[in-house]
């Protein structure tokens, strides 16, 4: 039989980071503000497994504060044939 007396299973684990989050002193990525900081937004299709025929980014390009717009056409193609987007 295996000796499980030193096993962490079923035992509480002391975590050092808990105190700062429980007391409201934790820092999250949303708390970071840097000069010239921008934000990224991903817009996903509301239709699962739909074939995207075209994307009209003209309204987004005219919106105030938009720095750049990227679509799948702007990204490098995957090299793996196992990836559905590769075809």
C-alpha positions as CSV (number, residue, x, y, z in Angstrom):
1,X,0.0,0.0,0.0
2,X,1.2,3.5,-0.8
3,X,2.0,5.9,2.0
4,X,-0.1,9.0,1.5
5,X,0.8,10.8,4.7
6,X,2.8,13.5,2.8
7,X,0.2,13.8,0.0
8,X,-1.4,17.3,-0.5
9,X,-4.7,15.7,-1.4
10,X,-7.4,16.6,1.1
11,X,-5.3,19.1,2.9
12,X,-5.6,22.9,2.9
13,X,-2.9,24.7,0.9
14,X,-1.4,27.9,2.2
15,X,-1.4,30.4,-0.6
16,X,0.5,33.6,-0.2
17,X,-1.5,35.6,-2.8
18,X,-4.9,35.2,-1.1
19,X,-4.5,37.9,1.5
20,X,-4.0,40.8,-0.9
21,X,-7.1,39.8,-2.9
22,X,-9.3,39.2,0.1
23,X,-8.4,42.6,1.5
24,X,-9.0,44.4,-1.8
25,X,-5.3,45.1,-2.4
26,X,-4.9,42.7,-5.4
27,X,-3.9,44.2,-8.7
28,X,-5.6,42.9,-11.9
29,X,-4.7,43.6,-15.5
30,X,-7.6,46.1,-15.7
31,X,-6.0,48.1,-12.9
32,X,-2.9,48.8,-15.0
33,X,-2.9,52.2,-16.8
34,X,0.1,53.1,-18.9
35,X,0.8,56.2,-21.1
36,X,-0.5,55.6,-24.6
37,X,-2.3,52.4,-23.6
38,X,-4.7,50.9,-26.0
39,X,-7.3,48.1,-25.6
40,X,-8.1,45.1,-27.8
41,X,-11.6,44.0,-28.6
42,X,-12.5,40.7,-30.2
43,X,-15.9,40.5,-32.0
44,X,-17.0,36.9,-32.4
45,X,-19.7,35.6,-34.8
46,X,-23.0,34.9,-33.1
47,X,-23.4,31.9,-35.4
48,X,-21.5,28.8,-34.5
49,X,-19.6,27.1,-37.3
50,X,-20.8,29.7,-39.9
51,X,-18.7,30.4,-42.9
52,X,-17.6,34.0,-43.0
53,X,-18.0,35.3,-46.5
54,X,-16.9,38.9,-45.9
55,X,-16.3,41.4,-43.1
56,X,-17.2,45.1,-43.4
57,X,-14.8,47.1,-41.1
58,X,-15.7,50.5,-42.5
59,X,-17.8,51.7,-39.6
60,X,-15.2,50.5,-37.1
61,X,-12.5,52.3,-39.1
62,X,-14.4,55.6,-38.8
63,X,-15.1,55.2,-35.0
64,X,-13.2,57.6,-32.7
65,X,-10.3,56.1,-31.0
66,X,-9.8,53.1,-33.2
67,X,-6.1,52.6,-33.8
68,X,-6.1,49.4,-35.9
69,X,-8.5,46.7,-37.2
70,X,-7.4,43.2,-37.8
71,X,-9.4,40.4,-39.4
72,X,-8.4,36.8,-40.1
73,X,-7.1,37.8,-43.5
74,X,-4.4,39.9,-41.7
75,X,-3.1,37.0,-39.7
76,X,-0.6,34.4,-40.9
77,X,-2.1,31.1,-42.1
78,X,-1.6,28.1,-39.7
79,X,1.0,25.7,-41.0
80,X,-0.7,22.6,-39.5
81,X,-3.1,20.7,-41.7
82,X,-4.9,19.7,-38.4
83,X,-6.2,23.2,-38.0
84,X,-9.6,23.7,-39.6
85,X,-8.7,27.2,-40.7
86,X,-5.7,25.9,-42.7
87,X,-7.9,24.8,-45.6
